[in-house]
Amino acid sequence: MEPQDISTAANVHPVELCVYSVLSNNLDGIYQSVNELRESQALLVVKLRQIRASLKEEHDFYTESEGLRDECNRLKELKERTDALVEKYKALLNACL
């Protein structure tokens, strides 16, 4: 069937048929591009969530480290105090003997 026969049967002018054909091809390309864009956006969202989780873990680690630093300082002070007490007890023991 020739394009003129199709346009006559559909009661559409051949130029309109050509314009529709060109536009529909462009629309298909645009539709495909939009779908590709949505797929890439979905991948970016997944990647951003992974990065956010990684940064949260790192933040939690450093926050925990600061808490541990306080505990380490406290333990160091307790060790110094116990060392001082041990020295006093040794001195008292030597004085008693």
Phi, psi and omega per residue, in radians:
M1 nan 2.336 -3.113
E2 -1.534 2.744 -3.131
P3 -0.995 -0.586 3.134
Q4 -1.169 -0.665 3.118
D5 -1.155 -0.689 3.131
I6 -1.145 -0.790 -3.113
S7 -1.157 -0.611 3.111
T8 -1.208 -0.734 -3.132
A9 -1.163 -0.623 -3.121
A10 -1.561 -0.032 -3.121
N11 1.019 0.745 3.137
V12 -2.178 2.427 3.129
H13 -1.212 2.508 -3.122
P14 -0.992 -0.603 3.127
V15 -1.175 -0.713 3.096
E16 -1.077 -0.691 3.128
L17 -1.119 -0.712 3.109
C18 -1.148 -0.769 3.138
V19 -1.092 -0.761 3.120
Y20 -1.074 -0.723 -3.137
S21 -1.102 -0.790 3.141
V22 -1.129 -0.798 -3.120
L23 -1.147 -0.688 -3.125
S24 -1.165 -0.631 3.063
N25 -1.109 -0.759 3.116
N26 -1.134 -0.683 3.130
L27 -1.142 -0.651 3.084
D28 -1.093 -0.730 3.102
G29 -1.121 -0.729 3.110
I30 -1.133 -0.744 3.123
Y31 -1.055 -0.742 3.113
Q32 -1.134 -0.720 3.122
S33 -1.112 -0.703 3.116
V34 -1.115 -0.728 3.104
N35 -1.106 -0.724 3.095
E36 -1.107 -0.674 3.107
L37 -1.113 -0.742 3.115
R38 -1.094 -0.711 3.114
E39 -1.106 -0.764 -3.137
S40 -1.168 -0.624 3.087
Q41 -1.117 -0.707 3.119
A42 -1.094 -0.731 3.103
L43 -1.122 -0.694 3.119
L44 -1.139 -0.671 3.113
V45 -1.101 -0.750 3.120
V46 -1.098 -0.783 -3.134
K47 -1.115 -0.721 3.113
L48 -1.120 -0.644 3.093
R49 -1.139 -0.689 3.107
Q50 -1.116 -0.749 3.133
I51 -1.125 -0.752 3.135
R52 -1.078 -0.732 3.127
A53 -1.116 -0.718 3.129
S54 -1.112 -0.774 3.125
L55 -1.145 -0.629 3.109
K56 -1.139 -0.750 3.097
E57 -1.061 -0.748 3.140
E58 -1.137 -0.734 3.110
H59 -1.079 -0.788 3.116
D60 -1.070 -0.687 3.126
F61 -1.086 -0.829 -3.117
Y62 -1.199 -0.609 3.078
T63 -1.128 -0.720 3.102
E64 -1.145 -0.662 3.134
S65 -1.086 -0.706 3.120
E66 -1.119 -0.692 3.085
G67 -1.111 -0.707 3.102
L68 -1.177 -0.580 3.128
R69 -1.091 -0.721 3.100
D70 -1.100 -0.740 3.122
E71 -1.146 -0.677 3.113
C72 -1.121 -0.720 3.087
N73 -1.088 -0.726 3.120
R74 -1.095 -0.766 3.104
L75 -1.098 -0.664 3.128
K76 -1.111 -0.739 3.104
E77 -1.123 -0.723 3.115
L78 -1.112 -0.673 3.114
K79 -1.123 -0.742 3.109
E80 -1.086 -0.716 3.123
R81 -1.146 -0.746 3.124
T82 -1.166 -0.642 3.091
D83 -1.098 -0.716 3.110
A84 -1.120 -0.727 3.107
L85 -1.116 -0.708 3.113
V86 -1.075 -0.752 3.115
E87 -1.088 -0.725 3.114
K88 -1.115 -0.761 3.125
Y89 -1.117 -0.671 3.085
K90 -1.109 -0.744 3.117
A91 -1.106 -0.745 3.122
L92 -1.137 -0.696 3.127
L93 -1.126 -0.737 3.114
N94 -1.151 -0.625 -3.136
A95 -1.229 -0.573 -3.130
C96 -1.352 -0.448 -3.098
L97 -1.536 nan nan
